[in-house]
Every structure is written in structure tokens, then in C-alpha cells.
Amino acid sequence: MYPALSKFGKVDIILSGSNSTLDISLPVKYRSQGLSLFYSQCGKLDYWKSWKNADYYQIKRDIESLPVSLYDIVLNDFDYITAQACKLRKHPSIQFGHQAAFMSDKTPRPDNKSILGEYILKNYAKSNAYVGLHFERYDSFIFPPVIKKEILESTPRDQGHITVYLPAYMNSCLEKIFKEADNYIFHWFLPDIHKPKIDGNIHYYPVNQEFFNESLVNCQGLLTGGGFETPAEALYLGKKLLTIPIKGQYEQQCNAYALEKMGVKKLDFLNELTKSQFFQWLESKNTIDTKPEYNNLQETFEFMLNKFL
């Protein structure tokens, strides 16, 4: 999105959060430790670790020092620091991104709605206006996913391996299960891996965008959490997909439910009790043959500028 935004004027970026594992090749002008989510070893949100790792005095200082008034427009992808800085200075902002789609009641939710989850989605990063991204156009202000140029210009192939990105699962949780499926090769991306290595049928990789793109483009299927961007790219590439939403993270539960409605397989967790379902998915064929719409950004930015500026 950065090149597309740069056509409209000078763009400065604030990067907020303390547990990112992906290198970002963008000109970041402001950084904040912000508020970040942390996970247990085997698929759950760790509320205590998320709470204790937040430096609330620094958060207050970051809010007070972020110079949002210098900018004609502030686009906020669900960041608390930016939202509070705009509120403090009464400066207008647009929440632009996946979470903004949940301002619409038409966006899919599971039957067991979370009261706390709904409150967080609608109040954590409040803005003056909302422009959402989701798998489908559920409402007038919701647009299709943004797909990276590298994915759009790629030629998908099936080289037989399974790409795995489950940031809430550590090695010890799933190694035994993967090794039981020894007729499959797994490309497993983990934050504590610093260089590629191979152990039997498991190929371990660091969380690296170039490695991941190549693996995804050439995989047979993707095993991932209940995120948004990665499943959207897998659907665009026509890959078989299995989601395991992080327990306790309501947004991921909603995403997995939306994908289920589209025909994507979901597991609540992966362990000895559910591994037979996982093995069945490995042997199954991809049943989703419709390539989803993707966002070329021009329509989205024109909508944003015409409606809110």
C-alpha cells in the first residue's frame, strides 16, 4: 500500500508493537512499543504476558509526543497509540484495515459472540471514519483484500509441501504430529528459527517474507491461524487451506467463521485429539475453486478521499 499512498502525498509511518517477527522494509519515522499480544506455547492468547509486557508510562508518553497534528490525514490500522493521540488533539483519523470491517454488523461472526471481543473491536482504536478490508464485500465501506505484488505476479505451482505459519504454536506442540505424516514435507515458519534447517520431513524456516512467499506460491496447502492477509493470499493462489484460530483472540475466531462459510476447513486446536482430522485434511482435495476478488487500491482510496476529505 505504501507506493499507492505515496502517489497522493508524503507518507510517514508509525510502527507500533513489541513482538513483531517480520522485517519491514519501509521508511518508519515513528516507533512505539505500544500494546502487543503474546501467546502461550500451544495455541492460546496469553493475557497475563500481554498485560505485563506493556509499559503504560511509555505508552502515555508516546501518545502525548506523536505529532498527528502535522498531517492532513491519519490512517490507522487498529493502533491504540495513534487513536489516542488523535483523540487527545481532536485530530480526525480514518481506521483503515481489516479490523475496521467489524464496525459493520453484516461482517460474519460466530454464533457465540464475545461481548468483550466486540467491545475491543469497536472501541480499541476509535476513529472518525472506517474503511474496512475483508474476504468479501459485506458492506458498502468494506473492500477486498490487498494482495502483495509478489503474489499477484507469481505463477502458483504444487510442489507437494505444506506451508505452516502458526505463531501461537511452538515446536514442541506439533513436531510429533508432523513427523507422523511422514509422506508430507512441511515448511514450518517459526520466530525462534534464525536460518533454514531440515529435520526429517520438516523444513524449518525463519519468519522471512521472501522465504514465505516462495513456499506459499509453490505449496500444496497452507496451515495457518485465523488471520486475514495470509489466508487471503492462499485463497487468491488457489491453495488448500486449514485454519486454527488462536484461542481467546476473537477477531481470529470471526475470520475462521467467515472462511468456514466459504468452505474452508477449521480446527479449534491441533493436538493428539484432533490429529486424525488434520490427517484427513492432508489427504483431501481443495474444494474451493473460485479465486476471490483482490484490491487494486485505486477504488478504495478514491472512496476514502471522496467521502472523508
C-alpha positions in Angstrom: 0.0 0.0 0.0 2.9 2.4 0.6 3.7 3.1 -3.1 0.0 3.6 -3.8 -0.4 6.0 -0.9 2.8 7.9 -1.9 1.1 9.0 -5.1 -1.2 11.2 -3.0 1.5 12.9 -1.0 4.3 12.5 1.5 3.8 9.4 3.7 5.3 8.9 7.2 4.8 5.7 9.1 4.5 4.8 12.7 5.3 1.2 13.7 3.7 0.2 17.0 4.2 -3.1 18.8 7.0 -5.1 20.5 6.6 -8.7 19.3 6.8 -8.5 15.5 9.0 -11.2 13.9 8.9 -9.8 10.3 11.5 -7.4 8.9 9.8 -4.3 7.4 11.5 -2.6 4.5 9.6 0.8 4.9 10.8 4.2 6.0 9.4 4.1 9.5 9.6 7.6 11.1 8.0 6.8 14.5 8.2 3.7 16.7 6.4 2.7 19.8 6.4 -0.5 21.9 2.6 0.1 22.1 0.4 -2.8 23.2 1.1 -6.2 21.8 -0.5 -9.7 22.0 1.6 -12.6 23.3 0.7 -16.3 23.1 1.1 -19.5 25.1 3.2 -22.4 23.6 0.2 -24.3 22.1 -2.4 -22.1 20.5 -3.8 -19.7 23.2 -3.7 -16.0 23.8 -1.6 -15.3 26.9 -3.5 -12.4 28.6 -1.1 -12.1 31.6 2.0 -11.9 29.4 0.3 -9.3 27.1 -0.6 -7.2 30.2 2.7 -7.4 32.0 4.8 -6.6 28.9 3.0 -3.3 28.3 4.9 -0.2 29.6 2.0 2.1 30.4 4.1 5.1 31.3 5.8 4.9 28.0 2.5 4.4 26.2 1.3 7.7 27.8 4.5 9.4 26.7 4.1 8.0 23.1 0.5 9.3 22.9 1.5 12.8 24.1 4.5 13.0 21.8 3.1 11.6 18.5 2.7 14.8 16.3 -0.5 13.8 14.4 -1.5 17.4 14.0 1.3 17.8 11.4 -0.6 15.6 9.0 -3.6 16.3 6.7 -4.8 12.8 7.1 -4.0 10.0 9.6 -4.7 6.4 8.5 -4.7 4.0 11.5 -4.6 0.2 11.1 -6.0 -0.5 14.6 -3.3 1.1 16.7 -4.1 2.3 20.2 -1.3 4.9 20.3 -2.3 6.6 17.1 -6.0 6.6 18.0 -5.4 8.1 21.4 -3.0 10.8 20.0 -5.7 11.8 17.5 -8.3 11.9 20.3 -6.0 14.0 22.6 -5.5 16.6 19.8 -9.0 16.3 18.4 -7.4 15.5 15.1 -9.5 13.4 12.6 -8.4 9.9 11.6 -9.6 7.1 9.4 -9.3 3.5 10.7 -8.2 1.6 7.6 -7.7 -2.1 7.6 -9.2 -5.4 8.5 -10.5 -4.6 11.9 -12.4 -1.6 10.5 -14.7 -4.1 8.8 -16.1 -5.2 12.1 -17.8 -1.9 12.6 -20.5 -3.4 10.3 -22.9 -5.9 11.8 -23.0 -7.6 8.4 -19.4 -8.9 8.8 -19.6 -12.6 9.8 -19.3 -13.5 13.5 -19.5 -17.0 15.1 -22.8 -17.9 16.8 -21.2 -17.5 20.3 -20.4 -13.8 20.0 -17.9 -12.4 22.6 -19.1 -9.3 24.4 -15.6 -8.3 25.3 -14.3 -9.1 21.8 -17.0 -7.0 20.2 -16.2 -4.1 22.6 -12.5 -4.2 21.8 -13.0 -4.3 18.0 -15.3 -1.3 18.2 -13.5 0.8 20.8 -9.8 -0.1 20.9 -8.8 2.3 18.1 -11.8 4.6 17.6 -11.7 6.9 14.6 -13.9 9.4 12.8 -14.4 7.1 9.9 -13.8 3.5 8.9 -12.7 1.8 5.7 -12.5 -2.0 6.1 -10.9 -4.9 4.3 -12.3 -8.4 4.3 -12.6 -11.6 2.3 -15.9 -10.4 0.8 -17.7 -7.0 0.4 -20.0 -7.4 3.3 -20.9 -3.7 3.5 -20.6 -0.5 1.4 -17.3 0.6 3.2 -15.7 -2.9 3.1 -13.3 -3.7 0.2 -11.5 -6.9 -0.9 -8.1 -7.9 0.5 -4.9 -6.2 -0.6 -2.6 -8.8 -2.2 1.1 -8.3 -2.4 2.7 -7.6 -5.8 4.9 -10.6 -5.4 1.8 -12.8 -5.0 -0.1 -11.2 -7.8 2.7 -11.6 -10.3 3.6 -15.2 -9.3 2.9 -18.4 -11.0 1.4 -20.9 -8.5 2.7 -24.4 -8.6 2.0 -27.5 -6.5 5.4 -28.9 -5.3 3.7 -31.1 -2.7 4.7 -29.5 0.5 2.5 -28.0 3.3 3.4 -24.4 4.4 2.8 -23.8 8.1 2.6 -20.5 9.9 1.1 -20.8 13.4 2.6 -18.0 15.5 0.9 -19.3 18.7 2.3 -22.8 18.4 5.9 -23.6 19.4 8.0 -26.5 18.1 7.2 -28.9 20.9 3.4 -28.7 20.3 3.3 -30.0 16.7 6.6 -31.7 15.8 5.4 -35.2 16.7 2.2 -34.8 14.7 4.1 -33.5 11.6 6.6 -36.4 11.8 3.8 -38.9 11.9 2.6 -37.6 8.5 6.0 -38.6 7.0 4.7 -38.8 3.4 4.4 -35.0 3.5 7.1 -32.3 3.6 6.3 -29.4 6.0 7.7 -25.9 5.5 7.4 -24.6 9.1 8.0 -20.8 9.8 8.9 -20.1 13.4 10.1 -17.0 15.2 12.9 -18.7 17.0 14.5 -20.2 13.9 17.3 -18.0 12.6 18.4 -19.9 9.4 16.8 -22.7 7.4 17.3 -26.3 8.6 15.9 -29.8 7.9 14.9 -32.5 10.4 13.3 -35.4 8.5 10.2 -34.3 6.8 10.2 -30.9 8.5 11.9 -27.9 6.9 12.3 -25.2 9.4 12.4 -21.5 8.3 12.8 -18.1 9.9 9.9 -15.8 9.6 11.1 -14.2 6.4 8.9 -12.7 3.7 10.9 -13.9 0.7 11.1 -17.5 2.0 7.5 -17.5 2.9 6.2 -16.1 -0.4 8.2 -18.7 -2.3 6.9 -21.5 -0.1 3.3 -20.3 -0.3 3.3 -19.9 -4.1 4.6 -23.5 -4.5 2.8 -25.3 -1.7 0.0 -27.9 -1.9 -1.7 -26.4 1.1 -1.4 -23.8 3.9 -1.9 -24.5 7.6 -2.2 -21.2 9.5 -4.1 -19.3 12.2 -7.2 -17.2 11.8 -5.5 -14.2 10.4 -6.6 -12.2 7.4 -3.8 -11.4 4.9 -2.2 -14.8 4.7 -5.4 -16.8 4.2 -6.5 -14.2 1.6 -3.2 -14.7 -0.3 -3.7 -18.5 -0.1 -7.2 -18.2 -1.5 -6.0 -16.0 -4.3 -3.4 -18.6 -5.2 -5.9 -21.4 -5.2 -4.3 -23.2 -2.3 -5.9 -25.8 0.0 -6.3 -24.1 3.4 -6.8 -25.1 7.0 -7.2 -22.5 9.8 -6.6 -22.9 13.5 -7.7 -19.6 15.1 -5.8 -18.6 18.3 -8.0 -19.4 21.3 -9.0 -16.3 23.1 -8.5 -14.0 20.1 -12.0 -13.1 19.0 -11.0 -11.5 15.6 -9.4 -14.7 14.6 -12.5 -16.7 15.6 -14.6 -14.4 13.4 -12.2 -14.7 10.4 -12.2 -18.5 10.7 -16.0 -18.5 10.8 -16.1 -16.3 7.6 -13.7 -18.7 5.9 -15.9 -21.7 7.0 -18.8 -20.1 5.3 -16.7 -20.0 2.1 -15.9 -23.7 2.5 -12.5 -23.6 4.3 -11.8 -26.3 6.9 -11.3 -25.1 10.5 -9.9 -26.8 13.7 -10.3 -25.3 17.1 -6.8 -26.7 18.0 -4.3 -29.2 16.8 -3.1 -32.0 19.2 -3.4 -35.7 19.7 -7.2 -35.4 20.0 -7.7 -33.7 16.6 -4.7 -35.0 14.6 -6.9 -37.5 12.7 -8.9 -34.6 11.3 -5.7 -32.9 10.3 -4.5 -36.1 8.5 -7.8 -36.2 6.7 -7.3 -32.6 5.5 -3.8 -33.5 4.3 -5.3 -36.3 2.1 -8.3 -34.1 0.9 -8.6 -32.2 -2.3 -9.1 -28.4 -2.5 -12.8 -27.8 -2.7 -12.6 -24.0 -3.3 -12.2 -23.3 -6.9 -13.3 -19.6 -7.0 -10.5 -17.1 -7.0 -11.6 -14.2 -4.7 -11.6 -10.6 -5.7 -8.5 -8.6 -4.8 -8.0 -4.9 -4.1 -6.2 -2.7 -6.6 -6.4 0.1 -4.0 -7.5 2.8 -6.5 -11.2 2.2 -5.8 -10.6 2.1 -2.1 -8.5 5.3 -1.9 -11.0 7.2 -4.2 -13.8 6.1 -1.9 -11.8 7.3 1.1 -10.8 10.6 -0.3 -14.2 11.5 -1.8 -16.1 10.5 1.3 -13.9 11.8 4.1 -11.8 14.6 2.8 
